[in-house]
Amino acid sequence: MGDRSLPDPHQVPDDARLKELEARIAKLKVAKDESAHMKKDYSQAQLAWRMVIELVAGLGIGFGIGYGLDTLLGTIPLFLVLFIGFGFAAGVKTMMRSANEVQERRMAQEAAEKGED
């Protein structure tokens, strides 16, 4: 009847369709791998900033409590030094807890990947 300008998908050889499908899948895998890499780098930076903020917050809270007690009691900066030390210890403890949490999450992820293989 009429001349067709578009080829019928059923008339295209299976090998050509299979190669086209493989090329599309490979292109999508490359795009997915690049986005996962960027997300991983962002996650590491986010973790580093979280730990820094935890340490500084501990120091700041210790400084505030120590300074407040020294002001109220009219003492030398005894409480200031003492509570800065406590704040530093609390900040380090919180940082270690965060690092342990990340390590446990990473180990669980690796165990899950080994279980899939």
N, C-alpha and C positions, 0 to 999 in steps of 0.2 A: 504494500500500500504506500506508505510514506517513508521517506528517508529519515532514519533516527540519527540525531547528532550526539546523544549520550549513549555510551555503551551499557548494555544490560549487565548488572553485576553477576548474573548467573553465567554469562558468556565469558567473563574474564577468567583466565586460567588460575587455578587454585594457588600455584606457586607464586604468582605475582601478588595476589591478595595476601598471602601469608608473609611475604617479604615486606609488604607495606605495613602490615599489622605489627611485625617485629620492630620496624623502624619507629613507628609511633610509640610503642611500649618503651623502647630504649630511650627515646627523647623524654618521655615522662619520668623515667627512673633517674635520669641525670638531673632534671629539675628538682626532683624530690630530694636527692642526695645533697644538693647545694643548699636547700633551705634547711635541712636538718643540721648541717655543719654550722650555719649561721646561728641557729637557735642554740646549739651547744656552746658556742663562744659567748653568746649573750648570757647564758645561764651561769657560766663561770665568772663573768664580770659581776653579775648580780650577786652571786655568793660572796665574792670578795668584798663588795661594798656592804653587804649585810653584816659580815664579821667586823669590819671597821666601825660601823655604826654601833654595833653591840658593845665594843670596847670603849668607844668614846662616851656612850650613854652611861656605862658603869662608872667611868671616871667623873663625868659631870654630876651624876646623882651623889656620888661620894663626896665630891667637892661641896655641893650644896648643903648636904647634911652637916659636914664638918664645919663649914663656915658659919652655918646657922647656929650650931651648938656653941662655937667659940664666941659668937656675938652675944648670944643670950647669957652665957655664963661669965663672960668677960675674961676668958682665959687666953693664954698664949696659943698660937696655932697648933696646939696639941691634937685636938679633935679633927682639925683640917687634915693634918698629915695622916692620922689614923684612918679616917674615913676615905681618904683618897686611896690608901692601900687596900681597904676593903672593897672599894669600887673597882679598882684594877683587878683584884682577885675575882670578883663577881663577873666582870666583863670577860676575862679569860675563860672562866668556867662556862659562860654562855657560848663563847666562840667554839670551845671544844665540843660542847653539846651539838652545835650546828654542824661542825665538821663530822662528828660521829653519825648524825642523821643522814648527811649526804653520802657518807661511805656505806651505810647500811642500804640506802636506796640503790646505790650503784651496784653493790654486791647482789641484791635481789634481782636487779635488771639483768646482770650477767648470768645468774643462775637460771632465769627465765629463758634467756637466749640459748643457753646450753641445753635446756630441756626441750626446746623446739627442734634443735638440730638432730 
